[in-house]
Amino acid sequence: MPGELILPLVRQALLLVVIVVAPPVLAALVVGVVIGVLQAVTQVQDQALSLAVRLVAVFLALGLAGPWAFGQVARFAARILQLSGQL
């Protein structure tokens, strides 16, 4: 691949990684903040509760956003394969 094509593809790949991992990371962040506030209010400091709820939220986000994320990655891979076939 010529050098002028590699840099935009790397930039798009990094942006795609950020976009694809955003739903589970944001779910963990939101649930972690909510659980943290609830633990501070109720003075229950059980770390297992926080971890279990965050894991459930992450798996739920992965289940809901998984098909969309796979589609994004598949389209990007198809675009790269198409560009490599043109060279």
DSSP file (Angstrom, degrees, kcal/mol; ACC not computed):
  #  RESIDUE AA STRUCTURE BP1 BP2  ACC     N-H-->O    O-->H-N    N-H-->O    O-->H-N    TCO  KAPPA ALPHA  PHI   PSI    X-CA   Y-CA   Z-CA
    1    1 A M              0   0    0      0, 0.0     5,-0.1     0, 0.0    83,-0.1   0.000 360.0 360.0 360.0 135.7    0.0    0.0    0.0
    2    2 A P    >>  -     0   0    0      0, 0.0     3,-1.6     0, 0.0     4,-1.1  -0.307 360.0-114.6 -63.4 152.5    1.3    3.4   -0.8
    3    3 A G  H 3> S+     0   0    0      1,-0.3     4,-1.2     2,-0.2     3,-0.1   0.796 112.1  62.6 -60.5 -31.1    2.2    5.6    2.2
    4    4 A E  H 34 S+     0   0    0      1,-0.2    -1,-0.3     2,-0.2     0, 0.0   0.677 106.2  46.5 -72.9 -14.2   -0.5    8.1    1.5
    5    5 A L  H <> S+     0   0    0     -3,-1.6     4,-1.4     2,-0.1    -1,-0.2   0.721 103.1  62.4 -93.5 -25.0   -3.2    5.4    2.0
    6    6 A I  H  X S+     0   0    0     -4,-1.1     4,-2.6     2,-0.2     5,-0.2   0.929  97.9  53.1 -70.9 -45.7   -1.8    3.9    5.2
    7    7 A L  H  X S+     0   0    0     -4,-1.2     4,-2.3     1,-0.2     5,-0.2   0.920 110.3  46.1 -61.0 -47.3   -2.1    7.0    7.5
    8    8 A P  H  > S+     0   0    0      0, 0.0     4,-2.5     0, 0.0    -1,-0.2   0.879 113.3  51.3 -63.0 -34.1   -5.8    7.6    6.8
    9    9 A L  H  X S+     0   0    0     -4,-1.4     4,-2.4     2,-0.2    -2,-0.2   0.901 110.3  47.9 -68.2 -39.6   -6.6    3.9    7.3
   10   10 A V  H  X S+     0   0    0     -4,-2.6     4,-2.5     2,-0.2     5,-0.2   0.911 112.3  49.9 -65.2 -41.5   -4.7    3.8   10.6
   11   11 A R  H  X S+     0   0    0     -4,-2.3     4,-2.2    -5,-0.2    -2,-0.2   0.918 112.4  46.9 -62.6 -44.1   -6.6    6.9   11.7
   12   12 A Q  H  X S+     0   0    0     -4,-2.5     4,-2.4     2,-0.2    -2,-0.2   0.874 111.1  52.6 -65.2 -37.0   -9.9    5.4   10.7
   13   13 A A  H  X S+     0   0    0     -4,-2.4     4,-2.1     2,-0.2    -2,-0.2   0.919 110.2  46.9 -65.7 -43.4   -9.0    2.1   12.5
   14   14 A L  H  X S+     0   0    0     -4,-2.5     4,-2.0     2,-0.2    -2,-0.2   0.901 113.0  49.0 -65.7 -40.0   -8.2    3.9   15.7
   15   15 A L  H  X S+     0   0    0     -4,-2.2     4,-2.3     1,-0.2    -2,-0.2   0.892 109.7  52.8 -64.9 -38.9  -11.4    6.0   15.5
   16   16 A L  H  X S+     0   0    0     -4,-2.4     4,-2.7     2,-0.2    -2,-0.2   0.891 106.9  52.3 -63.3 -39.9  -13.3    2.8   14.9
   17   17 A V  H  X S+     0   0    0     -4,-2.1     4,-2.1     2,-0.2    -1,-0.2   0.927 110.4  47.9 -61.7 -44.6  -11.8    1.1   18.0
   18   18 A V  H  X S+     0   0    0     -4,-2.0     4,-0.7     1,-0.2    -2,-0.2   0.912 114.6  46.0 -63.0 -42.5  -12.9    4.1   20.1
   19   19 A I  H  < S+     0   0    0     -4,-2.3     3,-0.3     1,-0.2    -2,-0.2   0.892 112.9  49.3 -68.8 -39.6  -16.4    4.1   18.6
   20   20 A V  H  < S+     0   0    0     -4,-2.7    -2,-0.2     1,-0.2    -1,-0.2   0.868 114.5  43.2 -71.2 -36.3  -16.9    0.3   19.0
   21   21 A V  H  X S+     0   0    0     -4,-2.1     4,-1.8    -5,-0.2    -1,-0.2   0.561  92.7  87.9 -86.3  -6.1  -15.7    0.1   22.6
   22   22 A A  H  X S+     0   0    0     -4,-0.7     4,-3.1    -3,-0.3     5,-0.3   0.911  80.3  56.0 -61.4 -46.0  -17.7    3.2   23.7
   23   23 A P  H  > S+     0   0    0      0, 0.0     4,-2.3     0, 0.0    -1,-0.2   0.937 112.6  39.1 -58.3 -49.9  -21.0    1.5   24.5
   24   24 A P  H  > S+     0   0    0      0, 0.0     4,-2.3     0, 0.0    -2,-0.2   0.892 118.0  49.5 -68.3 -34.1  -19.7   -1.0   27.1
   25   25 A V  H  X S+     0   0    0     -4,-1.8     4,-2.3     2,-0.2    -3,-0.2   0.923 112.9  46.5 -67.6 -42.7  -17.2    1.5   28.6
   26   26 A L  H  X S+     0   0    0     -4,-3.1     4,-2.8    -5,-0.2     5,-0.2   0.883 111.0  52.9 -66.1 -37.4  -19.9    4.2   28.9
   27   27 A A  H  X S+     0   0    0     -4,-2.3     4,-2.5    -5,-0.3     5,-0.3   0.930 111.1  46.3 -62.4 -44.7  -22.3    1.6   30.5
   28   28 A A  H  X S+     0   0    0     -4,-2.3     4,-2.3     1,-0.2    -2,-0.2   0.888 113.5  50.0 -64.3 -38.5  -19.7    0.6   33.0
   29   29 A L  H  X S+     0   0    0     -4,-2.3     4,-2.3     2,-0.2    -2,-0.2   0.946 113.3  43.9 -65.2 -48.9  -19.0    4.3   33.7
   30   30 A V  H  X S+     0   0    0     -4,-2.8     4,-2.5     1,-0.2     5,-0.2   0.937 116.8  45.6 -63.9 -47.2  -22.6    5.3   34.2
   31   31 A V  H  X S+     0   0    0     -4,-2.5     4,-2.8    -5,-0.2     5,-0.3   0.893 111.8  53.1 -65.1 -38.7  -23.4    2.2   36.4
   32   32 A G  H  X S+     0   0    0     -4,-2.3     4,-2.2    -5,-0.3    -1,-0.2   0.901 110.7  46.3 -62.3 -41.2  -20.3    2.7   38.4
   33   33 A V  H  X S+     0   0    0     -4,-2.3     4,-2.4     2,-0.2    -2,-0.2   0.924 114.2  47.8 -67.1 -44.1  -21.2    6.3   39.2
   34   34 A V  H  X S+     0   0    0     -4,-2.5     4,-2.6     1,-0.2    -2,-0.2   0.936 114.6  45.5 -63.3 -46.1  -24.7    5.5   40.1
   35   35 A I  H  X S+     0   0    0     -4,-2.8     4,-2.7     1,-0.2    -1,-0.2   0.890 111.7  53.6 -64.7 -38.4  -23.7    2.6   42.3
   36   36 A G  H  X S+     0   0    0     -4,-2.2     4,-2.1    -5,-0.3    -1,-0.2   0.908 110.3  46.3 -61.9 -42.6  -21.0    4.8   43.9
   37   37 A V  H  X S+     0   0    0     -4,-2.4     4,-2.4     2,-0.2    -2,-0.2   0.929 113.4  49.1 -65.9 -44.3  -23.5    7.4   44.7
   38   38 A L  H  X S+     0   0    0     -4,-2.6     4,-2.5     1,-0.2     6,-0.3   0.894 111.6  49.5 -62.9 -38.7  -25.9    4.8   46.1
   39   39 A Q  H  X>S+     0   0    0     -4,-2.7     4,-1.2     1,-0.2     5,-0.8   0.873 111.3  49.4 -67.4 -35.9  -23.2    3.3   48.2
   40   40 A A  H  <5S+     0   0    0     -4,-2.1    -2,-0.2    -5,-0.2    -1,-0.2   0.893 113.7  45.9 -68.8 -38.4  -22.2    6.7   49.6
   41   41 A V  H  <5S+     0   0    0     -4,-2.4    -2,-0.2     1,-0.2    -1,-0.2   0.920 122.8  34.1 -70.5 -43.5  -25.8    7.5   50.5
   42   42 A T  H  <5S-     0   0    0     -4,-2.5    -1,-0.2    -5,-0.2    -2,-0.2   0.535 101.3-130.5 -90.3  -6.2  -26.5    4.2   52.1
   43   43 A Q  T  <5 +     0   0    0     -4,-1.2     2,-0.7     1,-0.2    -3,-0.2   0.778  57.8 144.3  58.9  30.5  -23.0    3.7   53.5
   44   44 A V      < -     0   0    0     -5,-0.8    -1,-0.2    -6,-0.3     2,-0.2  -0.899  27.9-174.7 -96.2 116.3  -22.8    0.2   52.1
   45   45 A Q        +     0   0    0     -2,-0.7     2,-0.7    -3,-0.1    -1,-0.1  -0.355  25.2 145.0-111.1  51.4  -19.3   -0.3   51.0
   46   46 A D     >  -     0   0    0     -2,-0.2     4,-1.1     1,-0.2     3,-0.2  -0.815  30.0-168.2 -93.2 114.6  -19.5   -3.7   49.3
   47   47 A Q  H  > S+     0   0    0     -2,-0.7     4,-2.3     1,-0.2     5,-0.2   0.796  83.9  62.1 -73.2 -28.6  -17.1   -3.9   46.3
   48   48 A A  H  > S+     0   0    0      1,-0.2     4,-2.6     2,-0.2     5,-0.2   0.879 100.5  53.9 -65.7 -36.9  -18.6   -7.2   45.0
   49   49 A L  H  > S+     0   0    0      2,-0.2     4,-2.1     1,-0.2     5,-0.2   0.925 109.8  47.0 -61.8 -45.5  -22.0   -5.5   44.5
   50   50 A S  H  X S+     0   0    0     -4,-1.1     4,-2.1     1,-0.2    -2,-0.2   0.916 114.2  47.1 -63.4 -44.6  -20.4   -2.7   42.4
   51   51 A L  H  X S+     0   0    0     -4,-2.3     4,-2.5     2,-0.2    -2,-0.2   0.916 111.6  50.2 -65.4 -43.6  -18.4   -5.2   40.3
   52   52 A A  H  X S+     0   0    0     -4,-2.6     4,-2.1     1,-0.2    -1,-0.2   0.915 112.1  46.7 -63.3 -43.4  -21.3   -7.5   39.7
   53   53 A V  H  X S+     0   0    0     -4,-2.1     4,-2.2    -5,-0.2    -1,-0.2   0.896 112.6  50.1 -67.6 -39.2  -23.7   -4.7   38.6
   54   54 A R  H  X S+     0   0    0     -4,-2.1     4,-2.5    -5,-0.2    -2,-0.2   0.896 109.3  51.7 -65.7 -39.1  -21.0   -3.2   36.3
   55   55 A L  H  X S+     0   0    0     -4,-2.5     4,-2.5     2,-0.2     5,-0.2   0.916 109.9  49.0 -62.8 -42.3  -20.3   -6.6   34.7
   56   56 A V  H  X S+     0   0    0     -4,-2.1     4,-2.3     1,-0.2    -2,-0.2   0.918 111.9  49.4 -62.3 -42.9  -24.0   -7.1   34.0
   57   57 A A  H  X S+     0   0    0     -4,-2.2     4,-2.4     2,-0.2    -2,-0.2   0.897 111.4  48.9 -64.2 -40.3  -24.2   -3.6   32.5
   58   58 A V  H  X S+     0   0    0     -4,-2.5     4,-2.6     2,-0.2    -2,-0.2   0.929 112.5  47.0 -66.2 -44.8  -21.2   -4.3   30.3
   59   59 A F  H  X S+     0   0    0     -4,-2.5     4,-2.3     2,-0.2    -2,-0.2   0.878 112.5  50.5 -65.3 -36.4  -22.5   -7.6   29.0
   60   60 A L  H  X S+     0   0    0     -4,-2.3     4,-2.2    -5,-0.2    -1,-0.2   0.917 111.4  47.9 -65.4 -42.8  -25.9   -6.1   28.4
   61   61 A A  H  X S+     0   0    0     -4,-2.4     4,-2.9     1,-0.2     5,-0.2   0.895 111.9  50.2 -64.8 -39.4  -24.3   -3.2   26.4
   62   62 A L  H  X S+     0   0    0     -4,-2.6     4,-1.5     1,-0.2    -2,-0.2   0.897 111.0  49.6 -64.8 -39.4  -22.2   -5.8   24.5
   63   63 A G  H  < S+     0   0    0     -4,-2.3    -2,-0.2     2,-0.2    -1,-0.2   0.886 117.0  40.2 -66.6 -38.5  -25.3   -7.8   23.7
   64   64 A L  H  < S+     0   0    0     -4,-2.2     4,-0.3     1,-0.2    -2,-0.2   0.890 126.0  33.6 -77.8 -40.1  -27.3   -4.7   22.5
   65   65 A A  H  X S+     0   0    0     -4,-2.9     4,-2.8    -5,-0.2     5,-0.2   0.497  94.5  92.6 -95.3  -4.1  -24.4   -3.0   20.6
   66   66 A G  H  X S+     0   0    0     -4,-1.5     4,-3.0    -5,-0.2     5,-0.2   0.922  85.4  46.4 -58.9 -50.6  -22.7   -6.2   19.4
   67   67 A P  H  > S+     0   0    0      0, 0.0     4,-2.1     0, 0.0    -1,-0.2   0.907 115.3  47.7 -61.0 -39.5  -24.4   -6.5   16.0
   68   68 A W  H  > S+     0   0    0     -4,-0.3     4,-2.1     2,-0.2    -2,-0.2   0.933 113.3  47.5 -64.5 -45.4  -23.9   -2.9   15.3
   69   69 A A  H  X S+     0   0    0     -4,-2.8     4,-2.4     1,-0.2     5,-0.2   0.910 111.2  50.8 -63.9 -42.6  -20.2   -3.0   16.3
   70   70 A F  H  X S+     0   0    0     -4,-3.0     4,-2.7    -5,-0.2    -1,-0.2   0.898 109.3  52.1 -62.0 -39.1  -19.6   -6.2   14.2
   71   71 A G  H  X S+     0   0    0     -4,-2.1     4,-2.4    -5,-0.2    -1,-0.2   0.897 109.0  49.8 -62.5 -41.0  -21.2   -4.4   11.2
   72   72 A Q  H  X S+     0   0    0     -4,-2.1     4,-2.0     2,-0.2    -2,-0.2   0.932 113.9  44.5 -63.1 -45.9  -18.9   -1.5   11.6
   73   73 A V  H  X S+     0   0    0     -4,-2.4     4,-2.6     1,-0.2    -2,-0.2   0.895 112.9  51.6 -66.8 -39.8  -15.8   -3.7   11.9
   74   74 A A  H  X S+     0   0    0     -4,-2.7     4,-2.5     2,-0.2    -1,-0.2   0.902 109.8  49.4 -64.9 -41.0  -16.9   -5.8    8.9
   75   75 A R  H  X S+     0   0    0     -4,-2.4     4,-2.1     2,-0.2    -1,-0.2   0.901 112.0  48.7 -64.2 -40.1  -17.5   -2.8    6.7
   76   76 A F  H  X S+     0   0    0     -4,-2.0     4,-2.2     2,-0.2    -2,-0.2   0.918 111.9  48.6 -66.1 -42.3  -14.1   -1.4    7.6
   77   77 A A  H  X S+     0   0    0     -4,-2.6     4,-2.5     1,-0.2    -2,-0.2   0.901 110.8  50.8 -64.4 -39.9  -12.4   -4.8    6.9
   78   78 A A  H  X S+     0   0    0     -4,-2.5     4,-2.4     1,-0.2    -1,-0.2   0.892 109.4  51.2 -64.1 -38.6  -14.3   -5.0    3.5
   79   79 A R  H  X S+     0   0    0     -4,-2.1     4,-2.4     2,-0.2    -2,-0.2   0.906 110.7  48.0 -64.9 -41.1  -13.1   -1.5    2.6
   80   80 A I  H  X S+     0   0    0     -4,-2.2     4,-2.4     2,-0.2    -2,-0.2   0.915 112.6  48.6 -65.9 -42.1   -9.5   -2.4    3.5
   81   81 A L  H  X S+     0   0    0     -4,-2.5     4,-1.6     2,-0.2    -2,-0.2   0.883 111.0  51.1 -65.0 -36.8   -9.7   -5.6    1.4
   82   82 A Q  H  X S+     0   0    0     -4,-2.4     4,-1.0     2,-0.2    -2,-0.2   0.917 111.4  47.5 -65.6 -42.6  -11.2   -3.7   -1.5
   83   83 A L  H  X S+     0   0    0     -4,-2.4     4,-0.6     1,-0.2     3,-0.3   0.878 110.6  51.6 -66.5 -36.8   -8.4   -1.1   -1.3
   84   84 A S  H  < S+     0   0    0     -4,-2.4     3,-0.5     1,-0.2    -1,-0.2   0.816 106.7  54.7 -71.3 -27.4   -5.8   -3.9   -1.2
   85   85 A G  H  < S+     0   0    0     -4,-1.6    -1,-0.2     1,-0.2    -2,-0.2   0.740 102.6  57.5 -73.7 -23.1   -7.3   -5.5   -4.3
   86   86 A Q  H  <        0   0    0     -4,-1.0    -1,-0.2    -3,-0.3    -2,-0.2   0.629 360.0 360.0 -81.4 -13.5   -7.0   -2.3   -6.2
   87   87 A L     <        0   0    0     -4,-0.6    -1,-0.2    -3,-0.5    -2,-0.1   0.493 360.0 360.0 -82.0 360.0   -3.3   -2.1   -5.7
